[in-house]
Amino acid sequence: MNTFTVKAFGAESNTADLAEMNIERREVTPKDIEIEILYCGVCHSDLHTARNDWGGSMYPVVPGHEIVGRITKVGSEVSKFKVGDLAAVGCMVDSCGECESCKHDLEQYCQKGFTGTYNGKDKHLGGHTFGGYSQKVVVDEGFVLSVPENLDLAAVAPLLCAGITTWSPLRHWNVGPDSKVAVVGLGGLGHMAIKLAKGLGAEVTLFSRTPGKSEDARTLGADHVVISTEQEQMDAVRGKFDVIIDTVPYEHDINPYMQTVALNGTLVLVGFVGEFQETEPSTRPLIFQRRSVAGSLIGGIAETQELLDFCGEHNIVSDIELIKMSEINEAYERMLKSDVKYRFVIDMQSL
């Protein structure tokens, strides 16, 4: 297969800073789309993969799965897009297309495993996939998304991960104008959960451990803020919420939040991946009020397009800090300190 070389930014090992490098992209096949990358969001998954925090990282790692750009070339059989169109690529660039999950537009749950935009198995060139910290990307048209022209393109980028990660459970659990939704954690995921739940017409509450985030939460659209360390405030919302979106990315005690879930309600974990060890969830609040604890992972391609269209109609984007490619290592260190409101996005012209 013919290839071409592009500049990228990646890590050669788990201890190396990200630095400029060259990578190979495939020339477009009949079903492919080539995209010049204008902006790429920065996700905690980028950092974890670059540093092999989860194991399984394949080096060199070129992160980035929140990609927004313009189409520069299309294959002969491409029907949905043309050169010059705005386009986006999220966390996936392929899946088996044959399993029950894929047949139902749930590629994120592909029973054979979806192909990640980076650190996935490259079915075309062999080796592994490289992400959006690069000049261009080539993707099958089935995994390319249309971007509304009216939105701030840089601020669209995090919708491809942080946005869809919170949109998918809001839609699956039928959040709407009669819903009472709570969000645990005000970060990259949490701020999008507030904006999207409010956009769907829900009454939205933020759970925070400290009062310092109350003003920001209300600016983002939260109707209420509950300080989770204040028992009186927690008692006041006992049994209130139809859906809780828990975005906290580390092990934490969910039992206090379970008491605030309504009859038949659900607490959805979207941030923490791992084992609960020190604070196992109690079954008592589940059994006696038919409550549920569930998990959710990004969204399928159709669902992600639905999100982008919804955001275009309601003018919803992420709150971002735009950085240069050369600032990515500093940005990683700041992410570890939660020193960003609320997502970094790279201006890829700086590469």
C-alpha positions as CSV (number, residue, x, y, z in Angstrom):
1,M,0.0,0.0,0.0
2,N,1.3,3.5,-0.9
3,T,2.0,5.8,2.0
4,F,3.0,9.4,2.6
5,T,4.9,11.1,5.5
6,V,3.5,13.7,7.9
7,K,4.8,15.5,10.9
8,A,3.5,14.4,14.2
9,F,4.1,14.8,18.0
10,G,4.5,11.7,20.1
11,A,6.4,9.8,22.8
12,E,9.1,7.2,22.1
13,S,8.7,5.6,25.5
14,N,6.7,5.9,28.7
15,T,9.3,8.2,30.3
16,A,10.0,10.4,27.3
17,D,8.5,13.8,26.7
18,L,6.4,14.2,23.6
19,A,8.5,15.5,20.7
20,E,8.3,16.0,16.9
21,M,8.6,12.9,14.7
22,N,7.5,11.7,11.3
23,I,4.9,9.0,10.8
24,E,3.4,7.2,7.7
25,R,-0.2,7.6,6.6
26,R,-1.8,5.5,3.9
27,E,-2.9,7.0,0.6
28,V,-6.6,7.0,0.4
29,T,-8.3,3.8,-0.6
30,P,-11.7,4.0,-2.4
31,K,-13.6,4.4,0.9
32,D,-11.1,6.7,2.6
33,I,-11.1,10.3,3.5
34,E,-7.9,12.4,4.1
35,I,-8.3,15.2,6.6
36,E,-5.9,18.1,7.3
37,I,-6.1,18.4,11.1
38,L,-6.8,22.0,12.3
39,Y,-7.5,21.3,16.0
40,C,-7.0,18.3,18.3
41,G,-8.3,18.1,21.8
42,V,-6.2,16.8,24.7
43,C,-7.8,13.9,26.8
44,H,-6.6,12.3,30.0
45,S,-6.5,9.1,27.9
46,D,-3.7,10.7,25.8
47,L,-1.6,11.2,28.9
48,H,-2.3,7.7,30.3
49,T,-1.4,6.1,27.0
50,A,1.7,8.1,26.4
51,R,2.9,7.1,29.9
52,N,1.6,3.5,29.7
53,D,-0.4,4.0,32.9
54,W,-2.9,1.4,31.8
55,G,-0.4,-1.0,30.2
56,G,-0.4,-2.1,26.6
57,S,1.0,1.2,25.1
58,M,2.7,0.6,21.7
59,Y,5.5,3.0,20.9
60,P,5.9,5.5,19.5
61,V,2.6,6.7,20.8
62,V,1.0,9.6,18.8
63,P,-2.1,10.5,20.9
64,G,-5.2,12.5,20.0
65,H,-8.8,11.3,19.4
66,E,-10.6,14.6,19.3
67,I,-9.9,15.6,15.8
68,V,-11.4,18.5,13.8
69,G,-10.2,19.5,10.3
70,R,-11.0,19.9,6.6
71,I,-11.1,17.2,4.0
72,T,-8.3,17.4,1.5
73,K,-8.9,14.2,-0.5
74,V,-11.6,11.5,-0.9
75,G,-11.6,8.0,-2.3
76,S,-13.4,7.1,-5.5
77,E,-16.3,5.4,-3.6
78,V,-16.9,8.1,-1.0
79,S,-20.4,9.4,-1.1
80,K,-21.1,11.4,2.1
81,F,-18.2,13.9,1.9
82,K,-16.3,16.1,-0.5
83,V,-13.1,18.0,-0.5
84,G,-13.3,21.2,1.5
85,D,-15.9,19.9,4.0
86,L,-15.4,20.2,7.7
87,A,-14.9,16.8,9.3
88,A,-14.2,15.2,12.6
89,V,-12.8,12.0,13.9
90,G,-13.3,10.7,17.5
91,C,-12.1,7.8,19.5
92,M,-12.6,5.1,16.8
93,V,-11.5,4.6,13.2
94,D,-12.8,1.1,12.6
95,S,-14.8,-1.9,14.0
96,C,-15.7,-5.3,12.7
97,G,-19.0,-4.0,11.2
98,E,-20.6,-7.5,11.6
99,C,-21.4,-8.2,15.2
100,E,-24.7,-7.3,16.9
101,S,-23.3,-4.2,18.5
102,C,-22.0,-2.8,15.2
103,K,-25.2,-3.7,13.4
104,H,-27.0,-1.5,16.0
105,D,-24.7,1.5,15.6
106,L,-22.9,0.7,18.8
107,E,-19.4,0.3,17.4
108,Q,-18.0,1.4,20.8
109,Y,-19.1,-2.0,22.1
110,C,-17.9,-4.0,19.1
111,Q,-17.6,-7.6,20.2
112,K,-14.3,-8.0,18.4
113,G,-13.0,-4.7,19.8
114,F,-13.1,-1.4,17.9
115,T,-9.9,0.1,16.4
116,G,-8.8,3.1,18.5
117,T,-7.7,6.2,16.7
118,Y,-4.4,5.7,18.3
119,N,-2.7,2.6,19.9
120,G,-5.1,0.4,18.0
121,K,-4.3,-2.4,15.4
122,D,-3.7,-0.8,12.0
123,K,-5.5,-3.1,9.6
124,H,-4.1,-1.4,6.6
125,L,-0.4,-0.8,7.3
126,G,0.2,-3.2,10.1
127,G,1.6,-2.1,13.4
128,H,-0.6,0.4,15.4
129,T,-2.6,3.5,14.7
130,F,-1.4,7.0,15.2
131,G,-3.7,9.8,16.5
132,G,-4.5,13.4,15.9
133,Y,-1.3,15.1,17.2
134,S,-0.3,15.2,13.5
135,Q,-0.7,17.1,10.3
136,K,-3.2,14.7,8.6
137,V,-5.2,11.6,9.2
138,V,-6.7,9.1,6.8
139,V,-9.9,7.4,7.9
140,D,-12.7,5.2,6.4
141,E,-15.7,7.4,5.7
142,G,-17.9,5.3,8.0
143,F,-15.9,6.8,10.9
144,V,-15.8,10.4,9.8
145,L,-18.3,12.9,11.2
146,S,-19.8,16.2,9.8
147,V,-19.2,19.3,11.8
148,P,-21.7,22.2,12.0
149,E,-20.3,25.3,10.3
150,N,-21.6,27.6,12.9
151,L,-19.6,26.3,15.8
152,D,-16.2,27.4,17.1
153,L,-14.0,24.6,15.6
154,A,-11.4,24.5,18.3
155,A,-14.1,24.2,21.0
156,V,-15.8,21.4,19.0
157,A,-12.8,19.1,19.4
158,P,-13.6,17.9,22.9
159,L,-17.1,17.0,21.9
160,L,-15.6,14.0,20.2
161,C,-14.7,12.4,23.5
162,A,-15.8,14.4,26.6
163,G,-19.0,15.4,24.8
164,I,-20.0,11.9,23.5
165,T,-19.0,10.2,26.8
166,T,-21.6,12.2,28.6
167,W,-24.2,12.5,25.8
168,S,-24.5,8.7,25.3
169,P,-25.8,8.0,28.9
170,L,-28.0,11.0,28.9
171,R,-29.7,9.7,25.7
172,H,-29.7,6.1,26.7
173,W,-31.5,6.9,30.0
174,N,-33.9,9.2,28.2
175,V,-33.0,12.4,29.9
176,G,-35.4,15.2,28.9
177,P,-37.4,18.2,30.3
178,D,-39.0,16.2,33.2
179,S,-35.6,14.7,34.3
180,K,-33.6,15.5,37.4
181,V,-30.0,15.0,36.6
182,A,-26.9,15.3,38.9
183,V,-23.3,15.4,37.9
184,V,-20.4,14.3,40.1
185,G,-17.2,16.1,39.3
186,L,-16.6,19.4,37.4
187,G,-13.9,18.7,34.9
188,G,-13.6,18.0,31.2
189,L,-16.4,15.4,31.4
190,G,-18.5,17.1,34.1
191,H,-18.7,20.5,32.5
192,M,-20.0,18.8,29.3
193,A,-22.5,16.7,31.2
194,I,-24.0,19.9,32.7
195,K,-24.2,21.7,29.4
196,L,-25.8,18.8,27.6
197,A,-28.2,17.8,30.3
198,K,-29.3,21.4,30.5
199,G,-29.6,21.5,26.7
200,L,-31.9,18.5,26.9
201,G,-34.2,20.5,29.3
202,A,-33.3,18.7,32.5
203,E,-33.0,20.2,36.0
204,V,-29.3,19.9,36.7
205,T,-27.4,19.7,39.9
206,L,-23.6,19.5,40.5
207,F,-22.2,17.5,43.4
208,S,-19.0,19.1,44.6
209,R,-16.8,18.4,47.6
210,T,-16.1,22.2,48.1
211,P,-18.1,25.4,47.6
212,G,-15.5,26.9,45.3
213,K,-17.0,25.5,42.1
214,S,-20.5,26.7,42.7
215,E,-20.3,29.9,40.6
216,D,-18.6,28.1,37.6
217,A,-21.3,25.3,37.8
218,R,-24.1,27.8,37.6
219,T,-22.4,29.7,34.7
220,L,-22.3,26.4,32.8
221,G,-26.0,25.9,33.4
222,A,-26.4,24.0,36.7
223,D,-29.6,24.9,38.6
224,H,-28.3,23.7,41.9
225,V,-25.0,22.8,43.7
226,V,-24.9,20.3,46.5
227,I,-21.8,20.1,48.7
228,S,-21.4,16.4,49.1
229,T,-19.4,16.7,52.3
230,E,-22.3,18.5,54.0
231,Q,-24.7,15.8,55.3
232,E,-27.6,18.2,55.7
233,Q,-27.4,19.1,52.0
234,M,-27.1,15.5,51.0
235,D,-30.1,14.6,53.1
236,A,-32.1,17.3,51.4
237,V,-31.7,15.6,48.0
238,R,-32.3,12.0,49.2
239,G,-34.1,10.0,46.5
240,K,-34.2,13.0,44.1
241,F,-32.2,12.2,40.9
242,D,-33.4,10.1,38.0
243,V,-29.9,9.9,36.6
244,I,-26.5,10.7,38.1
245,I,-23.5,11.0,35.7
246,D,-20.4,10.2,37.8
247,T,-17.3,11.6,36.0
248,V,-14.7,11.2,38.8
249,P,-11.7,9.4,37.2
250,Y,-10.3,7.7,40.3
251,E,-11.6,5.2,43.0
252,H,-14.1,6.9,45.3
253,D,-17.1,6.1,47.5
254,I,-20.3,6.1,45.5
255,N,-22.5,5.0,48.4
256,P,-23.4,8.6,49.5
257,Y,-24.6,9.4,46.0
258,M,-26.7,6.2,45.7
259,Q,-28.9,7.5,48.5
260,T,-29.8,10.5,46.3
261,V,-30.9,8.3,43.3
262,A,-34.7,8.2,42.8
263,L,-36.8,5.1,42.6
264,N,-35.8,3.3,39.4
265,G,-33.0,5.8,38.9
266,T,-29.5,5.0,37.8
267,L,-26.0,6.2,38.7
268,V,-23.8,6.0,35.6
269,L,-20.0,5.7,35.9
270,V,-18.2,7.3,32.9
271,G,-14.9,8.4,34.6
272,F,-13.5,5.6,36.7
273,V,-12.1,2.5,35.0
274,G,-11.0,-0.2,37.5
275,E,-11.9,-2.0,40.7
276,F,-13.7,-0.6,43.7
277,Q,-11.6,-2.0,46.6
278,E,-11.8,0.2,49.7
279,T,-15.4,1.3,49.4
280,E,-17.5,-1.4,47.8
281,P,-21.0,-0.3,46.7
282,S,-23.7,-1.3,49.1
283,T,-26.6,-3.3,47.7
284,R,-29.1,-2.0,50.3
285,P,-30.0,1.3,48.4
286,L,-30.1,-0.7,45.2
287,I,-32.6,-3.4,46.4
288,F,-34.9,-1.2,48.5
289,Q,-35.5,1.5,45.8
290,R,-34.8,-0.5,42.6
291,R,-31.8,1.7,41.9
292,S,-29.1,0.8,39.4
293,V,-25.3,1.3,39.0
294,A,-24.2,1.2,35.4
295,G,-21.3,2.1,33.2
296,S,-21.1,3.8,29.8
297,L,-18.4,4.2,27.1
298,I,-18.2,7.0,24.5
299,G,-20.8,6.5,21.8
300,G,-21.4,5.0,18.3
301,I,-20.8,7.0,15.1
302,A,-24.5,7.7,14.6
303,E,-24.9,8.8,18.2
304,T,-21.8,11.1,17.9
305,Q,-23.2,12.7,14.8
306,E,-26.5,13.2,16.6
307,L,-24.5,15.0,19.4
308,L,-22.7,17.2,16.9
309,D,-26.0,18.1,15.2
310,F,-27.6,18.9,18.6
311,C,-24.7,21.1,19.6
312,G,-24.9,22.9,16.3
313,E,-28.6,23.6,16.9
314,H,-28.1,24.7,20.5
315,N,-24.7,26.4,20.1
316,I,-23.1,24.1,22.7
317,V,-19.3,23.6,22.7
318,S,-16.6,22.9,25.3
319,D,-14.9,25.5,27.4
320,I,-11.3,25.3,26.3
321,E,-7.8,26.6,26.6
322,L,-6.1,26.7,23.1
323,I,-2.4,25.8,23.2
324,K,0.5,25.3,20.8
325,M,1.8,21.9,20.0
326,S,5.1,22.8,21.7
327,E,3.2,23.3,25.0
328,I,1.8,19.8,25.2
329,N,4.2,18.4,27.8
330,E,3.4,21.4,30.1
331,A,-0.3,20.8,29.5
332,Y,0.0,17.2,30.6
333,E,1.6,18.3,33.9
334,R,-1.2,20.8,34.3
335,M,-3.9,18.2,33.6
336,L,-2.5,16.1,36.5
337,K,-3.1,19.1,38.7
338,S,-6.6,19.8,37.3
339,D,-5.2,23.1,36.2
340,V,-7.5,23.7,33.1
341,K,-11.0,24.9,32.5
342,Y,-12.0,22.6,31.1
343,R,-10.1,21.0,28.2
344,F,-6.9,21.8,26.4
345,V,-7.1,22.0,22.6
346,I,-4.0,22.1,20.3
347,D,-3.9,24.5,17.4
348,M,-2.4,22.1,14.9
349,Q,-1.2,24.9,12.7
350,S,1.5,25.3,15.4
351,L,3.0,21.9,14.4
